[in-house]
Amino acid sequence: MKRIQDIPAFWRRRSLKFWLATGMLMSLAPIYLSAVTGYLLYRGTIIQPLLEVASAQRNILHPLQSVQLSLWDVSESVVDFVTDGEPRLRTAYQEEASQINASLENLATAMDGQGFNVANLDEARNQWQELSSLSGTILAGEGLHGNATVSAQVHEFESLIDRLAHQLETIRDAVSIRSDRAHEQVLSRLALLEYLALGGLVVSIIGAVMGVVLINRSLVNSMNQLVDGSMRFSSGDREHQIEVQIPCELVNVANAFNQMTQRIREQENSLRSMAITDGLTGLYNRREFDRLLADEVKRSERSGGSFSLIIGDIDHFKTFNDRYGHQTGDEVLCAVGQALADNLREVDKACRFGGEEFVVILPDCNAEAARQAAERARDAIASKVFQLDGKLTAIVTMSFGVATSPGNGNTPETLLKRADMALYQAKGHGRNRVMTAV
C-alpha cells in the first residue's frame, strides 16, 4: 500500500466533498446504470411489444367486430323482407352491405400490414360475394313467405351466413394465436430481464436493491394483469376489467383494452337481445318462445308441477289492416303486446307467435288461473279505444285458447295443438272470448 506522501499532490488537494461525491458516484453508478438499462430493456422488449400487440389487435378486431355485427343486421333485413316484404328493408340491406364491404377492406389492410395470412380472409370475402349475390336474388322478389323457392333460398342464405360467421371466427382465432405467441415472447424476455436485474442488484446498496425490486415487481404485476386480461378476453370472459396503475404506457393500454371490451360487451348484449325479442312489440320472438316452452316442459317434469299456455289471436285483424293500413295495424300489435305484458305476473312470459298471434307461458299455473289471466287480458284489450288519425276511433277484440300441462299434454307440440284447438273454438263461438282445452 502506498504511503500518503507517495500519492500525487493533485489527489491530496482534493476536499472531503470531492471524495464523498466520488464515493457516492462510484456507489450509485451501478444503480443508475441498472435503472437506465432496465428501463430501456423493459420498454424495448416488453412495453413496446405489448403496445404493438394491442394496436394490432385493435386495428384488426375493430373491423372484424364491425363485419360480424353488420352480418347479423344483413340476416335480419333479408329474413324480415321475406316475412314482411317491406321495400325499406332493401335500402337497409344496401347500407349494411356497404358497411360490410368497407369493413372487409379495412380488415384486409390491417391484416396485410401485420403480416397475417389472408387466405382465410379471401375465403370470407368470396363467401360474402356469394352471400351478396343470393341476397340480391331474394330481395329482388316480393317476399312471398311460404313460397317453396323463397324458402329454399332463405335456407341457403342462412347456411351461407353460418359459414361466413364461422370463417370470421377462424380469423379471430388467428389473431388470438398471434397475440398468445407475442405474450409468450414477452414473458420469456421478462424472465431473462429479471436475471439481469438481479445481477445489477447484487452490486448495489441494500436500499437501492429494495427500490429496484419494488419497481420491478410493480411492472411485472402490471404486465401480468395485461396478459391475464388478454387471455381471459380470448377465452370469452367479457366482464373482467384490467386494473393497472403504473407505468403510464401500460395504463393507456389497459384503458384502451377495457374500453374495447366494454363496447364489445354492449354490442353482444344488444345483439343477444335482438336475437330473442320481436322487433315490433318488444316481446319474446317465436324462436325464443320455442326454447322457453321446451325448458318449461322439462322443468315441470322434474318438479311434478303444472303450467299453462295461452294462445291469443286478434279478431278480424286482416280486415282491420285492409281498412286502416299496416302502420295502424302495427300500432295495434304494439298496444296488444303491452296490454298482455301489463296483465301478467313477472314470471309469465309473453311472446309474439307470428302475425297477429300471441302466446303466453305461465309457470306454476293451473287451468282456472290461466283462464282468469286470459280473461283479464281479453277485457283490457276489448275496453281499449284506439285513436285513428285523431278523428276516428276503433275497438279491437281478441280470442284466446288455454291449455294446461300435464292435463292437456306433456310435450310442446301437444300443448300448442290443444291450445290452438281451444282458440279455434273461441273463434267459432263468436270471438272475443276465452276457451279452455278439455
C-alpha positions in Angstrom: 0.0 0.0 0.0 1.3 3.4 -0.9 2.1 5.9 1.8 0.3 9.3 1.8 3.4 11.2 0.6 3.6 8.9 -2.4 0.1 9.9 -3.6 0.3 12.7 -6.2 -0.3 16.2 -4.9 -3.4 16.6 -7.1 -5.3 13.9 -5.2 -4.1 15.1 -1.9 -5.6 18.6 -2.6 -9.0 17.2 -3.2 -11.5 18.1 -0.5 -13.8 15.8 1.6 -16.7 16.8 -0.5 -14.9 15.6 -3.6 -14.2 12.2 -2.0 -17.7 11.9 -0.7 -19.0 12.8 -4.1 -16.7 10.4 -5.8 -17.6 7.6 -3.4 -21.3 8.2 -3.8 -20.9 8.3 -7.5 -19.0 5.1 -7.6 -21.6 3.6 -5.3 -24.6 4.9 -7.2 -23.3 4.4 -10.7 -24.4 0.7 -10.8 -27.8 1.7 -9.6 -28.1 4.4 -12.2 -26.8 2.1 -14.9 -29.1 -0.6 -13.8 -32.1 1.7 -13.8 -31.4 3.2 -17.2 -30.5 -0.1 -18.8 -33.5 -1.8 -17.1 -35.9 0.9 -18.4 -34.6 0.7 -21.9 -34.8 -3.1 -21.9 -38.3 -3.1 -20.4 -39.5 -0.5 -22.9 -37.9 -2.1 -25.9 -38.6 -5.8 -25.1 -41.8 -5.7 -23.1 -43.7 -2.4 -23.1 -43.3 -1.6 -26.8 -44.2 -5.2 -27.9 -47.3 -5.1 -25.8 -48.3 -1.7 -27.2 -47.7 -3.1 -30.7 -49.8 -6.2 -30.0 -52.6 -4.1 -28.5 -52.5 -1.8 -31.5 -52.6 -4.7 -34.0 -55.5 -6.3 -32.1 -57.4 -3.1 -32.1 -56.8 -2.5 -35.9 -57.9 -6.0 -36.8 -60.6 -6.7 -34.2 -62.5 -3.5 -34.7 -63.3 -4.1 -38.4 -63.8 -7.8 -37.7 -66.3 -7.0 -35.0 -68.0 -4.5 -37.3 -68.4 -7.2 -40.0 -69.8 -9.7 -37.5 -72.4 -7.2 -36.2 -73.4 -6.0 -39.7 -73.7 -9.6 -40.7 -76.5 -10.1 -38.1 -78.2 -6.9 -39.4 -78.0 -8.2 -43.0 -79.5 -11.5 -41.9 -82.3 -9.7 -40.1 -83.0 -7.5 -43.1 -83.2 -10.3 -45.6 -85.3 -12.6 -43.3 -87.7 -9.7 -42.4 -88.0 -8.9 -46.1 -89.1 -12.5 -46.8 -91.5 -12.3 -44.0 -93.0 -8.8 -44.4 -92.0 -7.8 -48.0 -91.2 -4.3 -46.8 -89.4 -2.3 -49.6 -87.5 -0.3 -46.9 -85.6 -3.4 -46.0 -83.9 -3.4 -49.4 -82.4 0.0 -48.5 -81.4 -1.2 -45.1 -79.7 -4.2 -46.6 -77.8 -2.0 -49.0 -76.5 0.2 -46.2 -75.5 -2.8 -44.1 -73.8 -4.5 -47.1 -71.8 -1.3 -47.8 -70.7 -1.3 -44.2 -69.5 -4.9 -44.5 -67.6 -4.2 -47.7 -65.8 -1.2 -46.1 -65.0 -3.2 -43.0 -63.7 -6.1 -45.1 -61.4 -3.7 -46.9 -60.1 -2.2 -43.6 -59.7 -5.7 -42.2 -57.6 -6.8 -45.3 -55.4 -3.7 -45.0 -54.8 -4.3 -41.3 -54.1 -8.0 -41.7 -51.8 -7.4 -44.6 -49.9 -4.7 -42.7 -49.4 -7.1 -39.7 -48.2 -9.9 -41.9 -51.2 -12.2 -41.4 -52.0 -15.0 -43.9 -55.0 -13.6 -45.7 -56.2 -16.9 -47.1 -59.0 -17.2 -44.6 -60.0 -13.6 -45.3 -60.0 -14.2 -49.0 -62.3 -17.2 -48.4 -64.5 -15.0 -46.2 -64.7 -12.3 -48.9 -65.6 -15.0 -51.6 -68.3 -16.3 -49.3 -69.6 -12.7 -48.8 -69.8 -12.2 -52.5 -71.8 -15.4 -52.9 -74.0 -14.3 -50.0 -74.5 -10.9 -51.6 -75.5 -12.4 -54.9 -78.1 -14.7 -53.2 -79.3 -11.7 -51.0 -79.8 -9.7 -54.2 -81.9 -12.5 -55.7 -84.0 -12.8 -52.6 -84.5 -9.0 -52.3 -85.4 -8.7 -55.9 -88.5 -10.8 -55.2 -91.7 -9.8 -53.4 -91.1 -11.7 -50.1 -93.8 -14.3 -50.5 -93.3 -16.0 -47.2 -94.1 -19.7 -47.6 -93.2 -20.0 -51.2 -91.1 -23.1 -51.8 -88.5 -21.4 -53.9 -88.1 -18.5 -51.5 -87.9 -20.9 -48.5 -85.1 -22.8 -50.3 -83.3 -19.5 -50.9 -83.7 -18.4 -47.3 -82.4 -21.8 -46.1 -79.4 -21.4 -48.4 -78.9 -17.8 -47.2 -78.9 -18.9 -43.5 -76.4 -21.7 -44.3 -74.1 -19.1 -46.0 -74.5 -16.8 -43.0 -73.4 -19.6 -40.7 -70.4 -20.5 -42.9 -69.3 -16.8 -43.2 -69.6 -16.4 -39.4 -67.5 -19.5 -38.8 -64.9 -18.2 -41.2 -64.8 -14.8 -39.4 -64.3 -16.7 -36.1 -61.3 -18.5 -37.7 -59.8 -15.1 -38.5 -60.4 -14.1 -34.8 -58.7 -17.3 -33.7 -55.7 -16.5 -35.8 -55.4 -13.1 -34.2 -55.6 -14.7 -30.8 -52.9 -17.2 -31.6 -50.6 -14.4 -32.8 -51.4 -12.4 -29.6 -50.7 -15.5 -27.4 -47.3 -16.0 -29.1 -46.4 -12.4 -28.6 -47.3 -12.6 -24.9 -45.2 -15.8 -24.6 -42.2 -14.0 -26.1 -42.7 -11.0 -23.8 -42.8 -13.4 -20.8 -39.7 -15.2 -22.0 -37.8 -11.9 -22.3 -39.2 -10.8 -18.9 -37.7 -13.9 -17.3 -34.3 -13.0 -18.8 -34.6 -9.4 -17.7 -35.3 -10.5 -14.1 -32.0 -12.3 -14.0 -30.1 -9.3 -15.4 -31.8 -7.1 -12.9 -30.8 -9.5 -10.1 -27.1 -9.2 -11.2 -27.3 -5.4 -11.1 -28.9 -5.5 -7.6 -26.0 -7.6 -6.2 -23.5 -4.7 -6.7 -25.9 -2.1 -5.4 -26.6 -0.9 -1.9 -29.4 -2.6 0.1 -31.7 0.4 0.0 -31.3 0.7 -3.8 -31.9 -3.1 -4.1 -35.2 -2.8 -2.3 -36.3 0.1 -4.5 -35.4 -1.7 -7.7 -37.2 -4.9 -6.6 -40.3 -2.8 -5.7 -40.4 -1.2 -9.2 -39.6 -4.5 -10.9 -42.4 -6.2 -9.1 -44.8 -3.4 -9.9 -44.0 -3.6 -13.6 -44.3 -7.4 -13.6 -47.6 -7.3 -11.9 -49.0 -4.7 -14.4 -47.8 -6.7 -17.3 -49.2 -9.9 -15.9 -52.5 -8.2 -15.5 -52.4 -7.2 -19.2 -51.5 -10.7 -20.2 -54.2 -12.2 -17.9 -56.8 -9.8 -19.2 -55.9 -10.6 -22.8 -56.1 -14.4 -22.1 -59.5 -14.0 -20.4 -60.8 -12.0 -23.3 -59.7 -14.6 -25.8 -61.4 -17.3 -23.8 -64.7 -15.4 -23.7 -64.6 -13.5 -20.4 -66.1 -10.1 -21.2 -66.7 -8.9 -17.6 -63.0 -8.8 -16.4 -61.5 -5.3 -16.1 -57.8 -4.8 -16.2 -56.6 -2.5 -13.4 -53.1 -1.1 -14.0 -51.6 1.9 -12.1 -48.1 2.0 -13.4 -46.4 2.7 -15.8 -48.5 5.1 -17.8 -47.9 3.4 -21.1 -49.5 0.2 -19.7 -52.2 2.3 -18.1 -53.1 3.6 -21.6 -53.1 0.1 -23.0 -55.3 -1.2 -20.1 -57.8 1.6 -20.6 -58.0 1.1 -24.3 -58.5 -2.6 -23.7 -61.2 -2.1 -21.1 -63.0 0.4 -23.4 -62.8 -2.1 -26.3 -64.2 -5.0 -24.1 -66.9 -2.6 -22.8 -68.0 -1.8 -26.4 -67.9 -5.5 -27.4 -69.9 -6.4 -24.3 -72.6 -3.8 -25.0 -72.8 -4.8 -28.7 -73.0 -8.5 -27.8 -75.8 -7.8 -25.2 -77.7 -5.7 -27.8 -77.3 -8.5 -30.4 -78.4 -11.1 -27.9 -81.5 -9.0 -27.0 -82.3 -8.6 -30.7 -82.0 -12.3 -31.3 -84.7 -13.2 -28.7 -87.2 -10.3 -29.0 -89.7 -9.3 -31.5 -88.6 -6.1 -33.2 -92.1 -4.6 -33.3 -93.7 -5.4 -29.9 -90.6 -5.9 -27.8 -92.0 -9.3 -26.6 -90.1 -12.6 -27.0 -90.0 -13.8 -30.6 -91.0 -17.2 -31.9 -87.6 -18.7 -31.7 -87.2 -17.7 -28.0 -90.7 -19.0 -27.3 -89.8 -22.4 -28.6 -86.8 -22.5 -26.3 -88.8 -21.2 -23.3 -91.6 -23.7 -23.8 -89.2 -26.6 -24.1 -87.5 -25.5 -20.9 -90.8 -25.1 -19.1 -91.9 -28.6 -20.1 -88.6 -30.1 -18.7 -88.9 -28.0 -15.5 -92.5 -29.1 -14.9 -91.5 -32.8 -15.5 -88.7 -32.5 -12.9 -90.9 -30.7 -10.3 -94.1 -32.6 -11.0 -96.0 -29.3 -11.1 -98.2 -27.8 -13.8 -98.0 -24.8 -16.1 -100.3 -23.3 -18.7 -100.1 -22.0 -22.2 -102.3 -19.2 -23.7 -102.7 -18.5 -27.4 -104.4 -15.3 -28.5 -105.4 -14.0 -31.9 -106.7 -10.6 -32.8 -110.2 -10.8 -34.2 -110.6 -9.7 -37.9 -107.1 -8.3 -37.9 -106.7 -8.7 -41.7 -109.9 -6.7 -42.2 -108.6 -4.1 -39.8 -105.3 -3.8 -41.7 -107.1 -3.5 -45.0 -109.3 -0.7 -43.7 -106.8 1.3 -41.7 -103.5 0.4 -43.1 -100.5 -1.5 -41.9 -99.0 1.3 -39.9 -102.1 1.5 -37.8 -102.1 -2.3 -37.6 -98.5 -2.2 -36.2 -99.7 0.3 -33.6 -102.4 -2.1 -32.6 -100.0 -5.0 -32.4 -97.7 -3.0 -30.1 -100.7 -2.0 -27.9 -101.9 -5.5 -27.6 -98.5 -6.7 -26.7 -98.3 -4.1 -24.0 -101.7 -5.0 -22.7 -100.7 -8.6 -22.4 -97.5 -7.8 -20.6 -99.3 -5.5 -18.2 -101.8 -8.1 -17.1 -99.3 -10.9 -16.4 -97.2 -11.9 -13.5 -93.5 -11.2 -13.5 -92.7 -14.9 -14.0 -95.1 -15.2 -17.0 -93.5 -14.9 -20.5 -95.4 -13.2 -23.3 -94.3 -13.8 -26.9 -95.3 -12.8 -30.3 -96.0 -16.1 -32.1 -96.3 -14.5 -35.6 -98.6 -12.1 -37.4 -101.5 -11.2 -35.1 -101.0 -14.3 -32.8 -99.5 -14.0 -29.3 -98.6 -16.8 -26.8 -98.0 -16.7 -23.1 -96.3 -19.2 -20.9 -97.5 -19.3 -17.3 -95.3 -21.3 -14.9 -96.9 -23.0 -11.9 -100.3 -22.0 -13.1 -103.4 -24.3 -13.2 -106.2 -24.1 -15.9 -108.5 -21.9 -13.9 -105.8 -19.3 -13.0 -104.7 -19.3 -16.7 -108.3 -18.8 -17.8 -108.6 -15.8 -15.4 -105.4 -14.3 -16.7 -106.6 -14.7 -20.3 -109.9 -13.0 -19.3 -108.1 -10.1 -17.8 -106.0 -9.6 -20.9 -109.1 -10.0 -23.1 -111.1 -7.5 -21.1 -108.2 -5.0 -21.1 -107.8 -5.2 -24.9 -111.6 -5.0 -25.6 -112.0 -2.0 -23.4 -109.2 0.0 -25.1 -110.3 2.6 -27.6 -107.8 3.3 -30.4 -107.4 6.8 -31.8 -107.0 6.8 -35.6 -105.7 9.9 -37.3 -107.0 12.0 -34.4 -110.6 11.7 -35.6 -111.7 8.1 -36.0 -111.7 5.5 -33.2 -111.7 1.7 -33.3 -112.1 -1.1 -30.8 -110.1 -4.3 -31.2 -111.1 -7.7 -29.6 -109.1 -10.8 -29.1 -109.9 -14.5 -28.8 -107.9 -16.9 -26.5 -107.3 -20.6 -26.1 -105.9 -22.1 -22.9 -104.1 -25.4 -22.4 -102.5 -26.8 -19.2 -99.8 -29.4 -18.7 -99.9 -32.2 -17.8 -103.7 -32.4 -18.2 -103.7 -31.4 -21.9 -100.4 -32.9 -22.8 -96.8 -33.0 -21.7 -94.9 -32.1 -24.9 -94.6 -28.7 -26.6 -96.3 -29.9 -29.7 -99.3 -31.4 -27.9 -99.8 -28.3 -25.7 -99.6 -26.0 -28.7 -102.1 -28.1 -30.6 -104.6 -28.2 -27.7 -104.3 -24.5 -27.1 -104.7 -23.8 -30.8 -107.9 -26.0 -30.9 -109.3 -24.1 -27.9 -108.5 -20.8 -29.8 -110.4 -22.0 -32.8 -113.4 -22.9 -30.6 -113.3 -19.4 -29.2 -113.3 -18.1 -32.8 -116.2 -20.4 -33.7 -118.3 -19.3 -30.8 -118.3 -15.7 -31.8 -114.8 -14.5 -30.9 -113.8 -12.1 -28.1 -113.8 -14.9 -25.6 -111.6 -17.4 -23.8 -111.9 -21.1 -24.3 -110.1 -23.8 -22.2 -108.9 -27.1 -23.7 -110.7 -30.1 -22.4 
